[in-house]
Amino acid sequence: MTLDDLWYKKYPLSILLLPLTWIFCLIVHIRRLAYKHNVFTRKNIPVPIIVIGNITVGGTGKTPLVSWLANFLTQQGFTPGIISRGYKGNAKKWPQIVKPNSDPYLVGDEPVLLARQTGCPVVVSPNRFQAASI
């Protein structure tokens, strides 16, 4: 039995994970209230943003969707850029501009793949606002 099995299939052990769902929902609710009441501040980026993400275990097709969308938008005359957290990237300094020949060890393999497939500017940083500010 793998973590994917526990996540997607019904096992008696999966029921033990249900309280984690409630805790997660509570945290999300508190976080939304904190933004609503200006406990947390928002940072604005002066361009439209499309966020592609989800909460799940395993691959769900986010990278192919980003690649398709970036290419589609380019064909429509837009100039999209791509921001990623650089999952598994080991750079010592962030943000990093990703080129098609960047080292996947430093910036993550998916951002390099997206730079190669789209030709769009790609920037990675654990802090997405910093990445968007480049």
N, C-alpha and C positions, 0 to 999 in steps of 0.2 A: 504494500500500500504506500503510495507516494502522497506528497502534499497536494498535488493536483487532484488525486482521487478523493481526498478528504474535502477538498473545495467544491468539486463538481458532482460527486456521486453521493448517494445516501449510505452512510455507515453509522452504526450506533455511536462511534467515537465522534462523528461530526456534530452531534447534538451538544457535545461539551464545548464546542466553539460558539454556540449561540450567544452566551453572555458577552463574548467579545464583540458581537454585532451590536448589542445594546450599548456597550461602552463606547464603541466607535460612533454610533449615532448621537449619543450624548455629547461627545467631544465636538462633533461637527456642529451641533446645535449651539453649543456655548461659543464656538469660534465665530459662527455667523452673527450671534448677538453682540459679540465683542466688536466686530466690524461695524455693525449697525449703529452701535452707541459710541463709536470712535475711540474705543479702548485700543484697538489695533488701527494703524493708519494704512491707507492705500497709497500706492505709488502709481502715478499715471505715466503711460507711454504715449507719445503723440502720434501713434499710428494704430490702425485697426489690428486686433490680435485674434487669432483663431487658436483655441487650445484643443489639442487632441490628446486625451489621456483617459485613464480609467483605473479602477481599483480591482485588480484581479491577480491571479497567479498564472504565470505562463504567458506565452505570446498570444496576442489577440489581433495582430495585424495593424498596430499603430504605425510602424515604420513604413510599410507599403502604402498606407493611406496618406501619410505626410508626403511621401515621394510623389504619389499621384496628384495630390492637391497642389503641391508646389509647381509641378509641371503644367497642370491645368491653368493655374493662375498666371503663369508666365505666358502661356499661349493666349490668354485673354488680355495681355498687355500690362499686367501688374508686375511688380518687382518684389516678390516675397523673399523674406529671410527666414531662417530656421533657427530656433533656440532649443537647446537640449541641456539637460543636467550633466550629460557626459558620463552616464552610468558606466562604472568600472574603469573610468579614466583615472590615471595616476599622475597627472600633471602637478607640479609643485605650486604653480601660480595660475590663478583664474581671473578673469575669463580667458578662454583660448579661442582664437579664430581657427576654424577647421578648413583645411584645403583637401582636395582629392588625394594628395600624397601625404597627408598628416599621418603620424604614427598612432594607430588605434590603441596602443598601450597607454598613450598619454591622454587621449581625448575620448576614447570609447569607440567601439567598432561601428555602431549605428550612425553616429554623426559623420564618420568618414564615408560610409556607404551613401548617406543622403547627399553629401557634397559631390560624390562621383555621379550619382544618378540624376541630380537636379541642376547642377551648376550654380545653385543659389548660394548666397552667403550663409554660412553655418557658424554659429558661435555656441560654445558650451561653457557652463559654469554651474556649480551647485546653487548659486544665487541667480535665478532667472532674470531679475531686474538688472543686475550688473551686466548680464549677457545682452539684454535688450538695449542697454545704454551705449553699446559700442557703435 
